């Protein structure tokens, strides 16, 4: 009978497994990954992951949530460098920069969050995953009230996110081939999204 694992051992193995699994899910998608392959890459028996996770779906959810947690920590840490009373439009600009800087620094985590097909399209994000979305949504509300963008702040926030994601996704796919890089496009895009002069 396997010995009882300490909390530290469980945490360390889960972290190692998630680190390996994110590469596989990004490379192959959910359907193309097996627990056996995850175990092989870690260097353990095919049954060992079942001591920590019930099935592949639970591993997938844990990996995705871990990526969202890192994203949230990144954005909150960058925003903490600004004063609480930062101008709402400058807050939106900073959030956009932070979003892109995370996507460029952690491409595997970013792709796991937004590009790897989810298990069930009807699944809702959990509250932990939505934390940063609420930050963007609330900042958009304040920015719209300050004159940046028009209409429903929730729609404006979605469009802002979609625009940033489009630039990042083209960069990750090596499709920015017409003479402008992601670095060339972000500041003009932020100005455009926020209704500012170019």
C-alpha positions in Angstrom: 0.0 0.0 0.0 1.4 3.4 -1.0 2.6 5.5 2.0 0.7 8.6 3.0 2.0 11.7 1.1 2.7 14.9 2.9 1.0 18.1 1.8 4.3 19.4 0.5 4.8 16.3 -1.6 1.3 16.4 -3.1 1.8 20.1 -4.0 5.2 19.5 -5.5 4.0 16.6 -7.7 0.9 18.4 -8.8 3.0 21.4 -9.8 5.4 19.3 -11.7 2.6 17.4 -13.5 0.9 20.7 -14.4 4.1 22.1 -15.8 4.5 19.0 -18.1 0.8 18.8 -19.0 0.5 22.4 -20.2 3.1 21.7 -22.9 1.2 18.6 -24.0 -2.2 20.2 -24.0 -0.9 23.2 -26.0 0.9 21.0 -28.5 -1.8 18.4 -29.0 -5.1 19.7 -27.6 -7.2 17.9 -25.0 -8.0 14.8 -27.1 -4.4 14.2 -28.1 -3.1 13.9 -24.6 -3.1 10.8 -22.4 -2.3 10.4 -18.7 0.2 7.7 -19.7 2.1 10.3 -21.8 2.1 12.8 -19.0 3.4 10.2 -16.6 6.1 9.2 -19.1 7.3 12.8 -19.4 7.4 13.2 -15.7 9.3 9.9 -15.3 6.7 8.1 -13.1 4.5 5.1 -13.5 1.3 5.4 -15.5 -0.8 5.0 -12.3 1.0 7.6 -10.2 -1.0 10.6 -11.5 -4.2 8.9 -10.2 -3.0 9.4 -6.7 -3.3 13.2 -7.3 -6.0 13.5 -9.9 -9.2 11.5 -10.6 -8.9 11.7 -14.4 -7.5 13.7 -17.4 -10.4 16.2 -17.2 -9.4 17.1 -13.6 -5.8 17.6 -14.8 -6.9 19.8 -17.6 -9.0 22.0 -15.3 -6.1 22.2 -12.8 -3.6 23.3 -15.5 -6.0 25.9 -16.9 -6.8 27.3 -13.5 -3.1 27.5 -12.6 -2.4 29.5 -15.8 -5.3 31.9 -15.0 -3.9 32.2 -11.5 -0.4 33.2 -12.8 -2.1 35.6 -15.2 -4.0 37.2 -12.3 -0.9 37.5 -10.2 1.0 39.1 -13.0 -1.7 41.7 -13.8 -2.4 42.5 -10.1 1.4 42.9 -9.4 1.8 45.3 -12.4 -1.3 47.3 -11.4 -0.1 47.6 -7.8 2.8 49.7 -9.1 0.3 52.5 -9.9 -1.5 54.8 -7.4 -5.1 53.8 -6.5 -6.4 57.1 -8.0 -4.7 56.5 -11.4 -6.6 58.2 -14.3 -9.2 55.6 -15.6 -8.0 55.8 -19.2 -4.4 55.3 -18.1 -5.5 52.4 -16.0 -7.0 50.8 -19.1 -3.8 51.5 -21.1 -1.8 49.8 -18.3 -4.1 46.8 -18.2 -3.7 46.4 -21.9 0.1 46.5 -21.7 0.1 44.1 -18.8 -2.1 41.7 -20.7 0.2 41.7 -23.7 3.4 41.5 -21.5 2.0 38.3 -19.9 1.1 36.8 -23.2 4.6 37.4 -24.6 6.4 36.3 -21.4 4.3 33.1 -20.8 3.0 32.0 -24.3 2.2 28.4 -23.2 0.1 29.6 -20.2 -1.6 32.2 -22.5 -2.4 29.6 -25.2 -3.7 27.2 -22.5 -6.1 29.9 -21.3 -7.4 31.2 -24.6 -6.5 28.9 -27.4 -6.7 25.2 -26.3 -10.3 24.0 -26.8 -12.2 23.5 -23.6 -13.7 20.1 -22.6 -17.3 21.4 -22.9 -18.0 24.8 -24.5 -20.9 25.1 -22.1 -18.6 25.0 -19.1 -18.4 28.2 -17.2 -15.2 29.7 -16.0 -14.8 29.4 -12.2 -14.5 32.5 -10.1 -10.8 32.2 -9.8 -10.4 32.3 -13.5 -12.7 35.3 -13.8 -10.9 37.5 -11.3 -8.8 39.3 -13.9 -11.9 39.7 -16.2 -13.7 41.5 -13.5 -10.7 43.8 -13.1 -10.8 44.6 -16.8 -14.6 45.0 -16.8 -14.6 47.4 -13.8 -11.7 49.4 -15.3 -13.7 49.7 -18.6 -16.7 51.0 -16.7 -14.6 53.8 -15.2 -12.9 54.5 -18.5 -16.2 54.7 -20.4 -17.5 57.1 -17.8 -14.4 59.2 -18.4 -15.0 59.3 -22.1 -13.0 56.4 -23.5 -15.3 54.3 -25.7 -19.0 54.4 -26.0 -21.9 52.1 -25.2 -22.2 49.1 -22.8 -19.0 48.8 -20.8 -19.2 45.0 -20.9 -19.3 45.2 -24.7 -16.4 47.7 -24.8 -14.4 45.4 -22.4 -15.0 42.4 -24.7 -13.9 44.4 -27.8 -10.8 45.6 -26.0 -9.9 42.1 -25.0 -10.7 40.7 -28.5 -8.5 43.3 -30.1 -5.5 42.6 -27.8 -6.0 38.9 -28.2 -6.1 39.2 -32.0 -2.7 40.9 -32.1 -1.2 38.4 -29.6 -2.6 35.4 -31.4 -1.2 36.6 -34.8 2.2 37.0 -33.1 2.1 33.6 -31.5 1.1 32.0 -34.9 4.0 33.9 -36.6 1.4 35.6 -38.9 2.5 39.2 -38.3 4.3 39.1 -41.7 3.4 42.4 -43.2 6.1 44.6 -41.8 4.7 45.4 -38.3 5.6 43.5 -35.1 3.5 43.1 -31.9 5.7 45.8 -30.3 4.9 48.1 -33.2 1.1 47.6 -32.9 0.3 47.6 -29.2 0.6 51.3 -28.4 -1.4 52.4 -31.6 -4.0 49.7 -30.8 -4.4 50.9 -27.3 -4.9 54.5 -28.5 -7.4 53.3 -31.1 -9.3 51.2 -28.5 -9.4 54.1 -26.1 -10.5 56.6 -28.7 -7.3 58.7 -28.4 -5.5 60.6 -31.1 -2.9 58.4 -32.8 
